[in-house]
Amino acid sequence: MGTQPTIVLITGASRGIGYEVAKLLFWSQNNYYIFLGSRDAGGGAKAAAELDSTGASVEPVTIDVSDDASIELAAEHIATKHGHLDVLVNNAGINTDLDVLLQQQKKQEQSDLGATPDFAKLREEIKSKGTEKFNLAPLRKLFRDAYEVNVFGAAATTEAFRPLLAKAVASPPRIVFVSSHTGSMGLRSEQSSGIWEKLRSPSFPT
C-alpha cells in the first residue's frame, strides 16, 4: 500500500503563479494530490487537464475567494473526498495599478471624443491637475475589489479550511500566502529609482 498523498489546495491556479506552483508540485518526486482552484470552472478544468490528463493527481475545484458560498462549497468538497487538507496556498489576487486605471479612464474619455489618447502626457497631466476632472469612483472600486480578494478573501479562505488543516496527515500543515512585488513596503521607498517602471515591464521576472 502506497503512502498517502499530501493534499494541496492552490487558489487562483488556472494560470500565472498559481499554475506554475501546481506544475512544480506535479512534476516533483513527492506524492501530491493537487486541487487546482479557480473561480472560472471552465478555465480550471482546462488547466488541470493540461497538467494531468489522467486526473489522477490534479483536480479542478471552483473557488471564488470573494464569495463565501463558493469557499464553503470548495471546503465541503475537499472534506468529503479526503477529510483533511495538508497545504493551503492562498495565491488568488488581483492587481491594483493606479496608472493602468488612469490610462483606461483617459482612453475612454478620449474615445468618447473620437480622438487617440496620448498616454505619454497622462502622468504629467494628473500631477499638474491633481484630482481635478478625475472620477474617483473607479479608484474606490479598484481598491475595494483588491481588498475583497487579496485581504478578506485570503483571510476567509484560511478560516474556512482551518478545520481541515487541523486534521492534516502531513505534519505540520502549511499555509502559504503569495503576494506581489508591488506589495513590498521596502519598494515603496524606491519609487524614484524607476522600480515601478521595471515592475510594469512584461520582461520583469515573477
N, C-alpha and C positions, 0 to 999 in steps of 0.2 A: 504494500500500500504506500503510495507516494506521500510526500509531505504536503500539508495543507497550504494552499497559495496565500500570499499576502494580498488582502483585499484593499484596493486603492480606488478612491473617487477623485477625479480631476474635474473641476468646473471650468467652463469656457474652453473646452478641449477639442472643439471641432476644427480649430485652426490655430495658427500662431504658436505662442509659447506653450500653451496647454497641450496642443497636439504633439509638439516636439518632446515634451516631457513624457507623454504616453508612448511615443515611439522609442525613446531611450529605455523606458522600463520594459517594453515589449521585447526589444532586441537584447536586453541584458541576459545574463546567465541565471538570474534569480527567478523564482516562481511567483509571478504576479498574476492576479486577476484584476483587470482594469475596467472600471466603469468610466466611460468617456462621456462626461456631462456636457450638454449643450442645450440652450433654450430653443434651438431650432431642431425639431425631431428629424427632419429630412437631412439636414447638414450633419447632424451627429451620426446618423445611420450610415451615411456615405463615408464619413471619415473613419468610422470603426471598421467598415468593410474594406477600405483601402489598406488599413493597418493589419487587420487579421481577417482574411476572407472566410476562415473556418468558424469564427465566432467563439472559439474555444477559450480564448484568453482576454478578449476585448469585447465589451458590451456597451452599446449606447444607452444613455439614460437621459430623459428630458428633465432639465432643471433650469429654471429661471430664478436667479438669486434675488431678484426684485419682487418675487411673487411667493408669499408664504405657503400658499396651497401647493405650488409646484415643488417647493423644497420638501414639504411634508410627504408628498407622493413619492418623491425620489427616495426619501429615507425609509418609507414603508416598503418600497420595492426591494431595497438592499437588505432590509431587516428580514423580509420574507424569504429571500433567496439564500442569504448567508448568515443572518443572525448577528453579524458584527461588522465592524469596519476597522482596518488597521492603519490606514493612511488617508488623510483628507488634504487635498491640495486646493486651497482657495485661490484660483487663478482668474476667474471671471472678473472682468473690469472694462471700463470704458475710458476713453481719452478725454482730457479737458484741456484743450489747446485754445486759448482765447484768441490768438492770432488767426487760427483757422475759422473760428466763429465770426470774427470781424470781416474776414475775406468773403465768407459766404454771404453775410448780410450786405456787404458792399456790392458784391456781384449781383445779388437780387435787385438791389436798388438801381444799379446801372442797367440791368436787363430790362427793368420796367421802363427805363428811359430810351431803350433801344441803342445804348452805347456799350462799348467794350471797356470793362473795368481796368484801371491801371493799378495793379497791386503794388508796384514799386513805390507809389506815393502814399499808400494806405497808412503805414505806421506813422509817418510824419504828420499826416492829416489828423490822426487820432491824438497824437501827442499835442498838437497845437490847439485842437478844439476840445480836448478832454472828453466829457460825456455829451457835449453839445450835439444834437441831432442823432444821437446814438440810442437806439431802442434797447433798454436794459432788460426787457422781458426774456429774450433768448439767453442772456447771460445768466439770469436767475435759473432758468430751466436747465442750462448746461451743468451748473454746479449741483442743483437738486438731483439730477439724474446721476451725476458722478457719485455723490454721497450715497444715494439709494443703492447703487450697485457695489461700489468699491469699499464702502464702510459698513453700512447697515446690512447689505447683502452678505458680506463675509461673516459678520457677527451672527446673523440669523442662521446661516448655513452651519456654522460651527456649533451653535447651540442645539440645532435640530439633530445633528449627528453625534452629539456628545454621549448619549446613552449607548450608541453602537460602538463608539470609540472606547468606552469604558469596558466593553466586552472583547476588546481586541485580543486576538490569538498571538500575533506578533507583539513582542514586548520590548520597549513600551510603545503605545500608539503614538502616531506622529501627526501634527497639524502643520502644514506649510502655507505661509502667506506670500503670494507673489505680488510684487509692486513693480513700478517702472522707474527708469532713470529720473523722470521728471518729478517723482515723489520724494526725491532726496533733499533733505533740508540743507545738506552741505553744498549742493549745487546752486541753491538759491543765492549764495554769496558770490557766485561766479557768473552772474548774468552779463557782466561787462566783458567777459573773456571770449564771447562768441559761442559759449557752450550750447545755448538754445538753438542756434542755427545748426550746430552739429547734430543735436538730438533730432531735429526735424529732417535731417538728410536721410534719404532712403538707404544709403550705404552704411548708416551708423549701426554697429553691431548690437543685437539684442541679447 
